[in-house]
Amino acid sequence: MAKKLARALSAFCLIPLASAVSAASLPDYQTKSEWFTEASDRLEERVSLTREAKTAKNVILFVGDGMGISTLTAARIFEGQRRGEPGEENSLSFEEFPHSALIKTYNTNQQTPDSAGTMTAMMTGVKTRAGMINVDGKGLVTDCAASKELGLNSFLEMMESRGKATGIVSTARLTHATPAATYAHSASRKWEHAADEGCTDIATQMVEMNIGDGMEVMLGGGRNYFTPVAEGGLREDERNLTGEWLLRYDGKQNAVYVENGFELSAVDIAKTDKLLGLFTEDHMSYDADRIAKNSEEPSIVEMTTTAIDMLQKDEDGFFLMVESGRVDHAHHSGNAYNALNEAIELSDAVKAALQKVNLEETLILVTADHSHVMNMAGYPTRGNPILGKVIGNDDSGAPNEAVSLAEDNKPYTTLTYTNGRGFADLGTETDADKRDDYDIAAGRHDLTHVDTEMPGFHQESLVALGGESHGGEDISLHAIGAGAEKVQGHLEQNAVFHIMTAATDLSLSEE
């Protein structure tokens, strides 16, 4: 009992385990083991990252949409294996942060949540119904009156009202649920370009934001939601919202609108006060597809660094939300390749942000809004390709020479989905959305001659659905910088809002 208590206290106090036990009580081959020494050294590194409590002038919230624990595990292995390593020992950039917590994601009306309700919780401190954006759960979905009478103010709005710079970056449409929950109030997440009579659609709310002087940076997809039908867009009210946005700042501030990565890289940050980038008609491309097809779209890393450069010009501080929205979409298509690749790209964006900011005055949070039903199982041997078929170990612990077979005498993959459209072999196809063009094929298939590591392979699923569903288990929250010490334990998702307000010492009653 005493030994267990000593170990618990040493871990709680962040003392390396090697110093908490007598060296004489452990054999040399134990204390000199690479596993033993690396764990001790890593713990000491994390202690060095822990700072005294400081007030954050800036907050950056990274959200991997649908980036659950199984996605993180598989993505870190995938990244390591791309470097020629076994993969399991690898860590994504933010997994090295000194503070973390588990987050409960349920909505007020659903065990398994959606992005609107979960992001509302993080941005307002209040959980609500699935499908509602910054509207209290006492109202009903699609109830226009609720949008006006039960609106919830977001952290971004609070920062904007205090004179701080604000911005959003997303690889999804900027009107999609996660980015929309930073600035909009809507009883339906579907009201992106048109709303019920008496309410304002989400795209209009973005460009007409009347708190402060509006956001400084907005970079992502969804151009059709701001463009009239006559110009190839979706707006039947025939309003061109990008044009209206430019006119709003005409003669007052230097506003710049861009539509591709070349234009974004050419922006003179020093001379630009407001920046709007709508790079695609709908969601932005999967990063693998962007590269394969030589798209003119910027990467999430490029958008993130540009946004930080813009926002850091404000000496009063800033808030930036960065969403990797297509982790979620790849999972819905049952395509682990793109889901993992998008998570790795988010990790790279976090790494780039760390090089841009002063952590003595900046809080960086990395989390997800919810999980997905991708599973990792089957006893594959160490270093087995994470997208590959399972190869197990023999009785001696050495890898087998052949792939493992299930009871139906067919091989199976490490990664599968509980539900969704199921198996598809699309070869080199890098656009996961192409799966929708093929019939549902749930259940087992003979993968003997299928290359499951190709970008176009869609994993098998058990339950046939039109699209794979979200998962309801906890997700993780990772933190570094000023105020990061508040991230610990097991938290409700709406606590993320309170972590940000406490870190910035933002008075909730301040006008």
N, C-alpha and C positions, 0 to 999 in steps of 0.2 A: 504493500500500500504506500509506504514511504517513497519507494522508487517511482511509482506511478505519479505521485504528487510532485516529486522533483522534476520529472519529465514535463508534466503539465505546466509547472511554473516556469521552467526554462523556456518553453515554447511561448508562453504568454508574455514573458519579459524580453523575447527576442534574443535570448542568449544561445549561441550555437550549442547543439547537443553535446558536441565533443568536449566542451568545457564544463558541462553539467554533470558528467560522470567521471569517475576516477579512471585514468588511463590504464591503471593496473588491472582493472576489472574487465578489460577487453583485450583480446589477442591482437597482435600487430597486423595480421592480415585483415582484421576488421577495421581498425582505425586508419590503416593505410589504403583501404579500398577506395577506388576512384569514386564509387557511389557515396561513400561516407564523407570524403573530403570535399567533393563538389557540393553536396547538400549543405555542409557547414559553411563553405565559402559563399554560397548564394545567399544564405540567411544573413551573413554579415554584410553583404552588399545591400540587402534590403534595409537593414538597420541604418546604413549610411544615407539612404534616400529619405528617411524619416526626418521631418523638420519640426521645429517648434511651431505651435499653432500660429498661423498668420492669416490676415484678411486677404482675400482674393480680389484683385481689381478686375481680373478677366476670368471668364469661364468658357471652356470649350466642351461641349457635350457631343460625343460620338455615339451614334446609334447604328448597330448592325441589325437591320430589320430581319427578324427571324433567326438571329445568330445565337442559337441555344448552346448548351454545354456540349452536346454531341457534335455540333458543327465546329466549335472551337477545338475540340480534341482532334477531329479528323483534319481540320485545316492546318493545325500546327504540324501534324504528321506529314501532310501533303507538302507543306513548305519545306520541311527538313529533307524529305525525299527528293525534292527537286534539286537540292544542293548535293545529292549523292549520299546523304546520311540515312541511317535507319528511320529517323523521323520522330520516334516517340519521345526522345529527350529534348526536342526542340520546344521553343516557346514563342508565341506571337509577341510582338513588341509590348503590348499593354498587359500581357500576362506576367511581365516582370515588375509591374507597378507594386509599390509596397503595401497598398491597402485594397481590400476587396470585400465583397459581401454577396450573399445570395438574396435574390429579389423575387417576391411572390407576384405573379402577373395577372391573376384573375380579374375579370370585370365585375361590376355589381350584379350583372344578370347572367354571366357565363363563367363556367369553370375554365374553359379554354378561350382565351381572349382574342380580340382583334387589335389592330394597330391604332385605331382611333381612340378607343378607351384606354389603352396602355400608355400612349404618348400623352394623352390628356392628364393622366395621373402624374406622370413625370413633370409636366410643364405647369400644373396648377396646384398640386398637392391634394387633389380630390379624385377619387376613383369614380368612374361613371359607366354608363351602358356601352356595350359594343356598338360601333357605328356612329357614335356621337363625338363631336370635336369641341372640347372646351365648353360643354353644356352640362349642367348638373344632372345627375341620374334621376332626379325627381321628375324630370320631363321625359317625354317619349321620343323615340326615333322618328324623324320626319315631322315632328311637331314644330312648325315655324315659330309659334309664339314662345316656345321654350328657348329658342335661340336668342330671343331678345330679353326675356324675363329671367332666365337662369344661366346667363353667361358667366364663365369663369375666366378671370384674368390670368394670363400666362406669365412665366418668368421672363420671356423675351419682352413682352409688353411692359413689365415692371422696369426692366433695364432701360428700355427706350424712353419711358416716362421720366427716368432719372438723368437723362441726357447722355446715356452710354451709347456706344455704337453697337449695332446688332446685325446679324446676318445668318443666312441659311444656305447650305449646300446639300444637294441630293442627287443621286443617280436615278431617282424616280422622277415623276412629274412633281413640280413644286406645289401643286395643288393636291397631291396625294396625302393620305391620312397623317403620316408621320411629320413631314415638313409643315403641313397645314396646321397641325396642333401647336405650332410655335406662335401663330399669329391670328388664326381664324376662330370664329364661333359659329358652329353649324350643327343643327340637329340631325343632319345626315352627311356622312362623308362622301356621298355620291353627288352632292351639289357642287361639283367642281367648276362647271361653266354655266350652269343654270340652276336656279333654286325655285322652290314654291313661291307663289305670289306673296309679296310682303317681306320676303327674306332676300339677302344678298348672297350671291354665289361666292365660292372660295377664291377664285382668281381675282374677282373684283375687290374682295376684301384685302388681298395682298397688295395690289397697286394703290388702293385708296386708304391704306392704313393711316388713321388719324391720331395715333399716339406718337408723341414726339414729332419727328419729321419723317417717319417711316424708316424702314430698314435700309442700311447702307449697302448690303451685298445680298443678292439673290441669284444663285447659280444652280442650274439643273435642267430637267426636261419639261415637256408639256406645252410647247408653243401653240398647239392647236386650241388649247383651252383659253388662250388670250386673243385669238384671232377670229374674225368674222367668217361666216360660211362663204361669203363672196370672195374671200381671199384664201380659201382652202382650209379654213379652220372649222371649229365646231360651234362658235357663238352665233346663235340665231338672232340675238339682239343687235347684231351687226356692229358691235363695238370693237375697236382695235385697242386693246388695253395696253399694249406696249407703247403705242403712240401717245395714249393718254398719260402714261407714266412719264414719258419724256417731257410732255408739255407741263406736267405738274412742277417740274424743277427748272423749266426754261427761264433763264435770266436770274435765277436764284442760286442754284448749285449746278455744278458740272455733272450731268447725268450721262452715262454711256450705256448703250444697249449693244450686245454682241450675240452672234449666233453660231460661232464655231471656235475651235481651239486656237486657230491662227489669230483671230480678232481678239481673243482673250489675252493671249501672250503679248499682243501689241498695245494693250491698254497702258496708258501712262498713269500709274497708281498715284503719283504725287499730285497730279492735276485732276484726279477724278474723285468726286464726292459721293456719287451713287453709281452702283454697277449692277446691271441686270443682264443675266445670260440665260437664254433659252435655246439649248443646243440641239434639241430634237422635237419632233412633232408630238411624240408621246413620251414614254420612258426612255432614258438613255440606253445605249447598247450595253450588253454584258461586256466586261473589259476584254475577255478573250475574243469576242466577236468584233469589238472595236479595233483590236490589233490585227486580227485575221483579214478584215475587210478594209483596212487602212482608212478608217473613218476619220473625219475632221473633228470629231468630238474630243474635248479635253478629258483627261483621266481624273479620278477623284483626288489623286495627289495634287495635280495641277490646280484644280478648283480650290482645294483646301488651303494651299500655300498662298494663292492669290487673295483669297478671302481674309486670311490672317494679315497679310501685308496691308490690305485696305483698312481693316478694323483697328490695327495697332496705331494708326495715325491719330486716333482719339486718345488723348492723354487721360481722359476720365475713365477709360476702361471699355471692355466690350463683352458681348455674349455671342458665341457662334455655335450653331447646331450643324453637325455634319452627319448625313445619313447615307449608308450604303444600302440602298433600297432593293437592290437586285439579288441579294442573298435570299431574300424571301421569295422572289419570283422564280428563281431557279429551283428552290425546294418545291414550290407549288407545281412545277413541271416535272418533278421527280428526277432532277438532274443534279447529282451531287458534285460533278466536276465544276460547274459554274458557281454553285453555292460556295464551295470551298475556295475557289479562285477569288470570288468577290470578297470573302472574309479576309483573305490574305491582302488584297488591295486596300481594305480598310486599315489593316495593321500597318501597311506602308504609309498611309495617310497620317496615322497617329505618330509614326516615327518621324515623318517630315514636320509635323506640328511641334514635336518636342525640340527640334532644332531651331524653331522660330521664336519660342516664347521664353520668358523668365519664370521659372517655376516658383520663385519666391513671391510672385504676385499673380500667378495663374493657376487655376484649378482645371485639371483635365480629367474628365470622366468618360469611361467607355462602357457601354452596356448594350443590351438588346431590348426590344419591346416585348418579344415573346419567343418561344421556341418553335420547332417543327418536329414531325414524327419520323425523322431519319434515325435509324438505329445502327449501332456498330457492335457486331457480335461475331461468333463463330470460331473462336480460338485460333486466329491466324498467328503464324510464327512472327517473332520479332523482325521488324523491317519489311514485312510483307507489303507490297504496294497497297496503299489505303483504298484505291479504286479497283484493286484486282480481285481475283477469285481467291478464296481461302486456301492457303497451304498450311497445314498444321505441323505439329512436331511428333516424332516417334517417341517410344517409351524412354529413350535416353535423353530426350529434350532437344534433339537435333532436328532440323527441318526435314519434312518428308520430301521425296523427289517428285511426287505427283500432287495435283490439287485434291482437296478433300471432296468427297461426294456425300450428298445428303441421302436419306433413306430411300429417295426416289431415284438414286443412282445418277443424279445430275449435280454438276458443280454449283456453287453458290458464292455470292460476293460478301465481303465484310460489311459493306454498307447496303442497307435496304430501307424501304419505307413501309410503314404500317398501312398506309392507304394512298390512293391516288390513281393516276391513269395507268401506271405500271410500265412494264418493259417496253423499250424501243431501242433499236440499234440504228442510230443515224450517223454512225461513222465519225467523220471529221467535222460535222456540223457544230458550230460554236454558238448558235442562237438557240437557247433552251426552249424558247417559246414555240419553236417549230413542232414540238411534241403535240401541240393542240391540233395539228393537221392530220393526226393518225388516230385510229380507234383505240379505245381503252383496252388494255391487255393485262389485267391484273392476274395474279397467281404465278405459278412456276413455269419457267421456260428452260429449254436446253441451251445453256451458255457455253457448251464445249468449244464451239468454233467462233465465239463472239469475243472481240477485244473489249473488255469492260473498262479499260483505262482510257478509251478514246473520249474526246469531249462530247460526242453525240450519244453516248450510252446513257440510257435512263434506267435506273434500278428497278428491280421487281417490287411490287407492292402486294400486300395481302388482301386488303379490302378495296373493291373497285369504287372509285369516286371520280367525278369529273375533273377534280384537281386535288392534289395532296393538301392536307389540312394543317393548321397550326398545332403545336403541342401545348400542353397546359402546365408542364413542370416549371420549376424555378429557373431563372436565368442568372447570370453573374453581372456584377458591377465592379469595375476596376478604377482606381483613383491614384493620382499623383499630384503633388504641388500644394499650394496654399489651401488649407481646409480639407485636405484629403483624409486626415485622421478620423474624420466623422464617418467614413465608409468602413463599416465593420459589422459582423454578425449576420442576422437574418432579418430582412426588412420588407415592409410593404413597398410596392412600387412608387406610391405617392410620396415616400420619404425622400426620393431623389430631389424633388422640388425643395424640400426643407434643407437638404444638404447644401444646395446651391445658394439659397437665401442666407443660411447661417454662415457659409464660407465668405460671402460677399458683404456680410453685415448689413443686409438690405432690410430696412425696417418695413414691415408689412403694412404699417399704418401711415407711412410717409406719403405725402401728396406730391 
